[in-house]
């Protein structure tokens, strides 16, 4: 299986940088793992959009999978109470 390239929107990168060190490290590792498997165990497709979500503790990563060009685009990174808004 081919590896996907992972792109992070500028707003999502800012959200990731604003997090405390431990969740930042954990989420960065999860995001990099999306290159090998864009649909890991536990990911959920969000209703009403072609987006997926993965969890890491109280934080969420919302992303789009573009299979035609083997790209994962990270759209949002944030605390679970704010990630889907």
Buried (B, 14 or more C-beta within 10 A) or exposed (E): EEEBEBBBBEEBEEBBEEBEEEBBEBBBEBBEEBBEEBEEEEBEEEEEEEBBBBBBEEBBBBBBBBEEEBBBBBBBBBEEEEBEE
